[in-house]
Amino acid sequence: MAGGNNIFVLVKQVPDTGSKAGLNPDGTIDRAKAKRMLNPFDRYALQAALHAKRQYGGRVTAISMGPPPAVEILLECLEHGVDEAFLLSDRRLAASDTLATAYALYKVVQHVGKPDLIFCGLQTTDGDTAQVGPQLAERLGFPQITYCEDFHMEDGKVVGRRIIEGGYQKVVCSTPVLLTVANSYHPLEYKSFRGAWRVQQLQRKEEELKKFIHTIDLDTIGADCDRAGLKGSPTIVAWTEKVGDIGGHCVMHEGQAPDQMIKEVLDNSNVKEFLVA
């Protein structure tokens, strides 16, 4: 397969963690006011995809799901050396949970082509679930290497170094395979001058840019709208609270036998009220 790997990398635009976005009345992030950035965990996945391209050959396709402004991070991916990008943007995707998101991305992957390698960030800073990558692999029927901090290819197989408690695990998978890349992998390299210049030129010619960044919707990929967005999301958010507005205090229980510390925690009236609720 050397020289012909079809490499996909999944990226997401998230609110800038350094900006003060605030909350909507329903407790969700006010994304319209927040500054936007490429999900920090996806930067490692992007680096892994570009490394695989340089080391083993092939093409890298970036895939994202989000509103139209998410094209910004796809432009950034092109500057770093990605060959092509797809943005799934559709109002019907609003309020998608991990199950609905994985389904929509699964349909995008089917639409784009047959990948040999799929790289995902470990998680996103706005969700922190680390579920979409594994759910996507399950839908595709691909083996997966999660928490992967390094990898190489031997005889068409991927050999990954996977983080586990107390050490690491060597995993060997035949392609196609999906990897979620840990943030102990190599940091994303700087954009090349050639890549930045190329994107700058493309932005001046809208029709040319459309050849490299394709915006698609649920109808384009043949997705079942009842399995995407709010309709396809079984997750129910009962309520949200801004932690800084709650107040309270913290009590540390340490230096005693486990059964004694458990008794002290259970004797705490706040914990009892929480358990009853």
Stockholm file with secondary structure:
# STOCKHOLM 1.0

chainA/1-277         MAGGNNIFVLVKQVPDTGSKAGLNPDGTIDRAKAKRMLNPFDRYALQAALHAKRQYGGRVTAISMGPPPAVEILLECLEHGVDEAFLLSDRRLAASDTLATAYALYKVVQHVGKPDLIFCGLQTTDGDTAQVGPQLAERLGFPQITYCEDFHMEDGKVVGRRIIEGGYQKVVCSTPVLLTVANSYHPLEYKSFRGAWRVQQLQRKEEELKKFIHTIDLDTIGADCDRAGLKGSPTIVAWTEKVGDIGGHCVMHEGQAPDQMIKEVLDNSNVKEFLVA
#=GR chainA/1-277 SS CTTCCEEEEEECEEECTTSCCCBCTTSSBCTTTSCEEECHHHHHHHHHHHHHHHHHCCEEEEEEESSGGGHHHHHHHHHHTCCEEEEECCGGGTTCCHHHHHHHHHHHHHHHCCCSEEEEESCCTTTCCCCHHHHHHHHHTCCEEEEEEEEEEETTEEEEEEEETTEEEEEEEESSEEEEECTTSCCCCCCCHHHHHHHHHHHTCHHHHTTTEEEECTTTTTCCGGGSTTTTCCCCCCCCCCGGGTCCCCCCCCSSCHHHHHHHHHHCHHHHHHHHC
#=GC SS_cons         CTTCCEEEEEECEEECTTSCCCBCTTSSBCTTTSCEEECHHHHHHHHHHHHHHHHHCCEEEEEEESSGGGHHHHHHHHHHTCCEEEEECCGGGTTCCHHHHHHHHHHHHHHHCCCSEEEEESCCTTTCCCCHHHHHHHHHTCCEEEEEEEEEEETTEEEEEEEETTEEEEEEEESSEEEEECTTSCCCCCCCHHHHHHHHHHHTCHHHHTTTEEEECTTTTTCCGGGSTTTTCCCCCCCCCCGGGTCCCCCCCCSSCHHHHHHHHHHCHHHHHHHHC
//
